[in-house]
């Protein structure tokens, strides 16, 4: 159910006053948790862009990821800060790795360090698991920080020949949405950063778990930063979720972030770069061929 809260007034900035002389105390008293969910419900399409970090690009030292979330007009609306420990980032890889993120409302779109003084309105928690095949499958717990209530859980089922799929479940464990990328897409088999060609994107259609109809769409776009970390453009995702409430939109933003961390983050060590993506698709093609031969 949507939270009926008025959006942030026009003209605010993070230095304490807006264009009508709003004082510091009134600005600080804004409930950013409620405002974030209300702002989210106003948009049917959003873009997630990872922010470049020079230290990581030049040294290879794994830092906490940071993302800016924009609306379809390119305006900054939210900021995502990973808050994993140094040990988790550098020594926990693959299916077992743990991470956590907070999503902040940016007020009027300024990327300022002061936003971190506010309370995030969505929290993502991916606990450490001893994953082996179908045992202890990875999951991401998504929480509404305003109410403290769990929005849902993103679960990765075991699929030997269907490796790119996620289940979005309600807090009670009921399957609500499902997304899966076909592993023979050009963007997985031969990824390229050139816009306008099939090899530039990876599609994750989002289906209703009850009737199987598509209700949303997540698209990964390959950028030059995926091939050369010194380039200014890093990971980018487009998320289309028309007509959904704020809770489901929050879950789909969390799903896009989970997709990035699970399959397109370099600390995975298996499917995090274009060359390894090609190897993964070849293995899936070989596996499918062997299954077909065994059934014939």
C-alpha positions, 0 to 999 in steps of 0.5 A: 500500500502506498504511503501518502506523504507529500514530496520534497518541496521545490528549491531545497538544497543540502546547505540548510536553506531553500529558495524560500528561506527554509531554515536548517532545523526544518530541513533536518526534520524532514522524514526522508524515509517516508519521502523516499518511498513517496518519491519512488512511487512517482516514477515508472522508469529509473536508471541505476549508474555505478559511480567511478572510483579512481582508487579502485580503477587504478589499484584494483583495491575493491572498495564499497560500490556507489550508485546514483539512481536517476529518473527517465529525465536524467535527474538524480533522485536516489543514492546507493551506498554499499556498506560491506566490510573490507574482509567481505569485499576482498575475501568473500567471493562468488555464491557465498559473498556477503554484502549490504547496501543503503538507499538514500533520498537525494532531496533535490538531486545534489550528490553531497556527502551530507546525504549520509547524515540522513537515514536511508529508506531502503536497506539491502542485506545479503548474508554470508552463506555456505552455498553448494548447489541447491544448499543454502542458496543466496538471498537478499533481504530488503527492508523498509527503513521507515516502518522496519518491515521487510519488503520481501526477499530476493532468492536465487534458485539453483539452476544448472542450465538456467543460471541467470534467474531470481525469485522475488518473494513476499515477507511470508515466502510467497513467490510474487515476481520472477526474472530470468535472462536467457543465457544465449542473448548476444549481450551475454555471449558477445558483450560489446559497449557499442550502443544500438546493437543487440550485443550491448544489452542483457534483458531480464524480463520480470514476470508475474509469478502467478500468471506468467505475464511480463509486468516489468523489465530490467536491462543491463547495458554494457559500458566502456567502463566494464571493459576498461575501469579507467573509463568514466562510464561504469555499470548501468541498468534501466528498470521499467516498472509501470503501474506498480506500488512503491513497495514493488518498485523498491523490490525491483530496484533492489533486484537490479542491484542484486543482479549487478552484484551477483553476475556483473561485479568483478569480485565474483571471479566467475561471470563478472567480466565480458570474457568470462561471460562468453565462457559461461554461455559456451558452457551452457550451450554445451550442457544444453547440447548434451541434454538434447543428445541424451534425450534423443 
